[in-house]
């Protein structure tokens, strides 16, 4: 609350920003808590690996997910196998980083994975990263 000592009985024209700051801090805390929960991705049983993670790029990575039922997802949207190459080319046209991360279920046949790698190669991908999980990761993290 602002007080002014004066001889006049004029109203105080200063804005009290304390309630605004309080509300903004509460909203900031709410968004900080809920933001990590927004991206769940496609549920895939990832293979295990003991290697370290790759470096992060400033752009959000392009992720190709392959489920155990051979469903294909580009980021979080399903893609038919016949249009995957065209969809990849259109997505990569505006990107500086031409790397795709492959997130494949461990139960998929080797031939299916090789077919997807061939589609990625024909699409003009510069680099392919394989997403795995560590052996000591909890079971809930392996499914994400």
Order of alpha helices (4+ residues) and beta strands (2+ residues): alpha-beta-beta-beta-alpha-beta-alpha-beta-alpha
